[in-house]
Amino acid sequence: MKAVPLILLLAGWALLWVLYQNRSASKIQEATVVIAGIIIGALLIITKSEPIKKTITPVYFLSTKEKKLLFFDAPALMSHYLQTGVIYGNYVRRKTDAKQDATFDIPKEHKPVLDLQVIAVLNHFSNYYGRTWYVERESKELPGSRMGLSSPKEESIGEDVQLIDKNALPESLKQTIFFEDWQPLTTFAVPKGTGISYTDTQNEKDGRFCELRLYKPLNFDISIRVAFSSYMIGLGSVGQYLGLIDPEERLTRGDDPNVRDYGHVALRVTCKATFSRLRGWHPSVVRYKAWTANLFDDLYQTFDWSVVQEDMRRYQETLAHQKTIHSPAAKKK
């Protein structure tokens, strides 16, 4: 089936050549319209570009009693939430110094968490895409932590680089709650000619969501949409991981203060990118597709809860193995 559009295109060109050879024939106009339709249809099918999509599920924990977000220093959790925790800590410090209220009623109000996630994405851009956008990202497991590394791709992008700083961002984005708490390194790279827009919307169909767009006309249109997904009382499996809940308890009790005084919010980050159909063959657009796919994968590894859950599982397995090795029974052997 994939060869059909190419066959139609070749057939159209062949018919066009035959038409040229018989350009003095009658009904030349009708034939021209038919052949042009065949060629245009084949071109539209060939240049069709499938969008790149990625869905990410970040999770944030909170104290419903103190009305604040929680960032734990336990293994796996600390490394995953380090940068986001710094942004939130800067916010609390700034509000406290100004003698202003820094609490949130997050179960009833979702906006603070949405804003935090948007700023966390921009902060990630500035940390790992500060000077060039076409990079390879990888994680290295170290004895005490996981370290993220980035390096430029081998292919040269020449002067196709545009640096974005805080001043160049949309005014609507500057109104987000945590915008002033972004870390000092506040530039990130995008392809030259890229525009940026930001919307904070609430409607009956989609609820409240924030959307960051990066777009370059006739090349790409990238959307990163952050929306509320769900709220649950308690810390879930993290409560067991932290030792607040007995690991043997299969059902959490709502009257337990280690359950009722906590909660966790799940967000839905929908990443989508579309590309020019007419320039899909061009090397720059091909490069933009590779960059976008890598970027979405990078955001998934950085923010998706499943990655944290896997790190927690590995840590618990390692700890269990260590206890087994150092147990009295193992030492006697």
C-alpha positions as CSV (number, residue, x, y, z in Angstrom):
1,M,0.0,0.0,0.0
2,K,2.9,2.4,0.7
3,A,4.0,2.1,-2.9
4,V,0.6,3.1,-4.3
5,P,1.1,6.9,-3.9
6,L,4.6,6.6,-5.6
7,I,3.1,4.6,-8.5
8,L,0.3,7.3,-8.9
9,L,2.9,10.0,-8.9
10,L,5.0,8.3,-11.6
11,A,1.9,7.5,-13.6
12,G,0.9,11.2,-13.3
13,W,4.2,12.4,-14.6
14,A,4.1,9.8,-17.4
15,L,0.6,11.0,-18.4
16,L,1.8,14.5,-18.3
17,W,4.6,13.7,-20.7
18,V,2.1,11.9,-23.0
19,L,-0.1,15.0,-22.7
20,Y,2.7,17.2,-23.8
21,Q,3.4,15.0,-26.8
22,N,-0.3,15.4,-27.8
23,R,-0.8,19.0,-26.8
24,S,-2.7,19.8,-29.9
25,A,-5.3,17.1,-29.3
26,S,-8.9,18.0,-28.4
27,K,-10.1,17.9,-24.8
28,I,-6.7,18.9,-23.7
29,Q,-8.0,21.0,-20.8
30,E,-10.1,18.1,-19.3
31,A,-7.1,15.8,-19.5
32,T,-4.8,18.4,-17.9
33,V,-7.2,18.8,-14.9
34,V,-7.4,15.0,-14.3
35,I,-3.6,14.5,-14.5
36,A,-3.0,17.5,-12.2
37,G,-5.4,16.0,-9.7
38,I,-3.6,12.6,-9.8
39,I,-0.2,14.3,-9.2
40,I,-1.5,16.6,-6.4
41,G,-3.3,13.7,-4.7
42,A,-0.1,11.6,-4.8
43,L,2.0,14.4,-3.5
44,L,-0.4,15.0,-0.6
45,I,-0.3,11.4,0.4
46,I,3.5,11.1,0.1
47,T,4.2,14.2,2.1
48,K,1.8,13.2,4.8
49,S,3.6,13.5,8.2
50,E,2.5,11.5,11.2
51,P,2.6,13.6,14.4
52,I,4.9,12.6,17.2
53,K,3.1,12.1,20.5
54,K,4.0,11.4,24.1
55,T,1.9,11.3,27.3
56,I,3.7,11.9,30.6
57,T,2.2,11.5,34.1
58,P,4.0,13.6,36.8
59,V,2.9,13.1,40.4
60,Y,3.2,15.6,43.3
61,F,2.7,15.0,47.0
62,L,1.2,17.4,49.5
63,S,0.4,17.9,53.2
64,T,-3.4,18.7,53.3
65,K,-2.9,19.7,57.0
66,E,-0.2,22.2,56.3
67,K,-1.4,23.1,52.8
68,K,2.0,22.7,51.2
69,L,3.8,20.6,48.6
70,L,6.2,17.9,49.9
71,F,9.5,16.9,48.5
72,F,11.1,13.9,50.3
73,D,14.8,13.3,50.7
74,A,14.4,9.5,50.4
75,P,16.5,7.7,47.8
76,A,15.0,7.8,44.3
77,L,12.5,10.4,45.3
78,M,15.2,13.0,46.1
79,S,17.0,12.8,42.8
80,H,13.8,12.8,40.7
81,Y,12.3,15.9,42.5
82,L,15.5,17.8,43.1
83,Q,15.0,20.6,40.5
84,T,11.3,21.0,41.1
85,G,11.9,21.0,44.8
86,V,14.4,23.9,44.4
87,I,11.9,25.9,42.5
88,Y,9.2,25.4,45.1
89,G,11.7,26.1,47.9
90,N,12.6,29.4,46.2
91,Y,8.9,30.3,46.1
92,V,8.3,29.5,49.8
93,R,11.5,31.5,50.8
94,R,10.4,34.5,48.6
95,K,6.9,34.5,50.1
96,T,8.1,34.1,53.6
97,D,10.6,36.9,53.3
98,A,7.8,39.2,52.0
99,K,5.6,38.0,54.9
100,Q,3.1,36.6,52.4
101,D,1.1,33.4,52.5
102,A,2.9,30.5,50.7
103,T,0.2,27.8,51.3
104,F,-2.1,26.2,48.7
105,D,-5.5,24.5,49.0
106,I,-4.4,22.1,46.2
107,P,-7.2,19.6,46.4
108,K,-9.6,22.4,45.5
109,E,-7.2,24.5,43.4
110,H,-5.1,22.9,40.7
111,K,-3.4,25.9,39.2
112,P,-0.3,26.0,41.5
113,V,0.7,22.5,40.5
114,L,0.1,23.2,36.8
115,D,2.2,26.3,37.0
116,L,5.0,24.4,38.8
117,Q,5.1,21.8,36.1
118,V,5.3,24.3,33.3
119,I,8.2,26.1,35.0
120,A,9.9,22.8,35.8
121,V,9.8,22.0,32.0
122,L,11.4,25.4,31.2
123,N,13.9,24.9,33.9
124,H,14.8,21.5,32.4
125,F,15.2,23.2,29.0
126,S,17.7,25.7,30.4
127,N,19.7,23.0,32.3
128,Y,20.2,20.7,29.4
129,Y,19.5,22.7,26.2
130,G,21.1,25.9,27.3
131,R,23.4,26.5,24.3
132,T,22.1,24.1,21.6
133,W,18.9,22.3,21.0
134,Y,20.2,19.3,19.0
135,V,21.7,17.2,21.8
136,E,21.7,13.6,23.0
137,R,20.6,13.1,26.6
138,E,21.4,10.1,28.7
139,S,21.4,9.1,32.4
140,K,24.3,7.6,34.3
141,E,23.8,5.6,37.5
142,L,26.3,6.7,40.1
143,P,26.9,5.1,43.5
144,G,24.8,7.7,45.3
145,S,22.6,9.2,42.6
146,R,21.7,9.4,38.9
147,M,23.4,12.0,36.8
148,G,22.0,13.4,33.6
149,L,24.4,14.1,30.7
150,S,23.9,16.0,27.5
151,S,26.2,16.3,24.5
152,P,25.7,17.9,21.0
153,K,24.8,15.5,18.2
154,E,27.5,14.9,15.5
155,E,25.6,16.6,12.7
156,S,26.3,20.3,12.6
157,I,23.3,22.6,12.8
158,G,25.4,25.7,11.8
159,E,23.7,28.9,12.7
160,D,20.3,27.4,13.2
161,V,20.2,28.3,16.9
162,Q,18.2,30.9,18.8
163,L,18.7,31.5,22.5
164,I,15.6,32.3,24.5
165,D,15.8,34.1,27.9
166,K,13.2,35.2,30.4
167,N,12.6,38.5,28.6
168,A,11.7,36.8,25.4
169,L,9.0,34.7,26.9
170,P,5.3,35.6,26.5
171,E,3.8,37.9,29.1
172,S,1.1,35.3,30.0
173,L,3.9,32.9,31.0
174,K,5.4,35.5,33.2
175,Q,2.2,35.6,35.2
176,T,2.6,32.0,36.5
177,I,3.0,31.6,40.2
178,F,6.6,30.2,40.1
179,F,8.0,32.3,37.3
180,E,10.3,34.4,39.6
181,D,11.7,31.2,41.2
182,W,13.3,29.8,38.1
183,Q,17.0,29.1,38.6
184,P,19.6,31.7,37.5
185,L,20.5,29.8,34.2
186,T,17.5,31.1,32.3
187,T,18.3,30.6,28.6
188,F,17.5,27.7,26.4
189,A,18.1,27.0,22.7
190,V,15.6,26.4,20.0
191,P,15.9,26.4,16.2
192,K,16.2,29.9,14.7
193,G,12.9,31.5,13.8
194,T,11.0,29.6,16.6
195,G,8.0,31.4,18.1
196,I,6.8,30.7,21.6
197,S,3.2,31.1,23.0
198,Y,1.6,30.2,26.3
199,T,-2.1,29.8,27.2
200,D,-3.8,29.2,30.5
201,T,-7.3,28.0,29.7
202,Q,-10.3,26.6,31.4
203,N,-13.4,25.2,29.6
204,E,-16.1,22.7,30.2
205,K,-14.7,20.1,27.8
206,D,-11.0,20.0,28.9
207,G,-11.1,21.6,32.3
208,R,-8.2,23.7,33.2
209,F,-4.9,23.3,31.3
210,C,-1.8,25.2,30.5
211,E,-0.2,24.9,27.0
212,L,3.3,25.8,25.9
213,R,3.9,26.0,22.2
214,L,7.1,26.1,20.2
215,Y,6.5,26.7,16.5
216,K,8.4,27.5,13.3
217,P,6.2,28.2,10.3
218,L,6.5,25.6,7.5
219,N,8.6,23.4,9.8
220,F,7.1,22.3,13.1
221,D,4.5,23.0,15.7
222,I,5.2,21.5,19.2
223,S,2.6,21.6,21.9
224,I,3.3,20.7,25.6
225,R,-0.1,20.7,27.4
226,V,-0.3,20.3,31.2
227,A,-3.6,19.3,32.7
228,F,-5.0,18.0,36.0
229,S,-5.6,14.2,36.0
230,S,-6.6,13.0,39.4
231,Y,-6.3,13.5,43.2
232,M,-6.0,10.8,45.8
233,I,-5.9,11.0,49.6
234,G,-2.7,9.7,51.2
235,L,0.7,8.9,49.7
236,G,-0.1,5.6,48.2
237,S,2.9,3.2,47.8
238,V,5.2,6.1,48.7
239,G,3.8,6.0,52.3
240,Q,5.1,2.4,52.6
241,Y,8.4,3.3,50.9
242,L,8.9,6.1,53.5
243,G,7.9,3.9,56.4
244,L,4.8,5.9,57.3
245,I,2.4,3.0,56.4
246,D,2.9,-0.7,57.4
247,P,4.0,-2.5,54.2
248,E,1.7,-5.4,55.2
249,E,-1.4,-3.2,55.1
250,R,-3.2,-3.9,51.8
251,L,-5.9,-1.3,52.4
252,T,-5.1,2.2,53.6
253,R,-7.3,3.5,56.4
254,G,-8.8,7.0,56.1
255,D,-8.7,7.6,59.8
256,D,-4.9,7.1,60.0
257,P,-3.2,10.5,60.2
258,N,-0.4,9.2,57.9
259,V,-3.1,8.8,55.3
260,R,-5.7,11.6,55.9
261,D,-3.1,14.4,56.3
262,Y,-1.5,13.7,52.9
263,G,-2.5,13.5,49.3
264,H,-1.0,13.2,45.8
265,V,-1.9,14.9,42.6
266,A,-1.4,13.3,39.2
267,L,-1.1,15.5,36.1
268,R,-1.3,14.7,32.4
269,V,1.3,16.2,30.2
270,T,0.4,15.7,26.5
271,C,3.3,16.3,24.1
272,K,2.4,16.6,20.4
273,A,4.4,17.7,17.4
274,T,3.3,18.1,13.8
275,F,5.5,18.9,10.8
276,S,5.3,20.6,7.5
277,R,3.8,18.2,4.8
278,L,5.4,20.1,2.0
279,R,8.9,20.2,3.5
280,G,8.9,16.9,5.3
281,W,11.7,15.6,3.0
282,H,14.0,18.6,3.8
283,P,17.1,17.7,6.0
284,S,16.3,20.4,8.5
285,V,12.7,19.1,9.0
286,V,14.1,15.5,9.3
287,R,16.5,16.9,12.0
288,Y,13.6,18.7,13.8
289,K,11.7,15.4,13.9
290,A,14.7,13.6,15.5
291,W,15.1,16.5,18.0
292,T,11.4,16.4,19.0
293,A,11.3,12.7,19.5
294,N,14.4,12.9,21.7
295,L,13.0,15.8,23.6
296,F,9.7,14.1,24.3
297,D,11.6,10.9,25.5
298,D,13.8,13.1,27.7
299,L,10.8,14.8,29.3
300,Y,9.2,11.4,29.9
301,Q,12.4,10.1,31.7
302,T,12.6,13.3,33.7
303,F,9.0,13.7,34.9
304,D,6.9,10.5,34.5
305,W,6.0,8.7,37.7
306,S,6.7,5.2,36.2
307,V,10.4,6.1,36.1
308,V,10.4,7.0,39.8
309,Q,8.5,3.9,40.6
310,E,11.1,1.8,38.8
311,D,13.9,3.5,40.7
312,M,12.2,2.9,44.0
313,R,11.7,-0.8,43.2
314,R,15.4,-1.2,42.2
315,Y,16.5,0.5,45.4
316,Q,14.3,-1.7,47.6
317,E,15.7,-4.8,45.8
318,T,19.3,-3.6,46.3
319,L,18.5,-3.0,50.0
320,A,17.0,-6.4,50.4
321,H,20.0,-8.0,48.8
322,Q,22.4,-6.1,51.1
323,K,20.4,-7.2,54.2
324,T,20.5,-10.8,53.0
325,I,24.3,-10.7,52.5
326,H,24.9,-9.1,55.9
327,S,22.5,-11.3,57.8
328,P,23.9,-13.6,60.5
329,A,22.9,-16.7,58.5
330,A,24.8,-15.5,55.5
331,K,27.9,-14.7,57.6
332,K,28.0,-18.2,59.1
333,K,28.2,-19.6,55.6
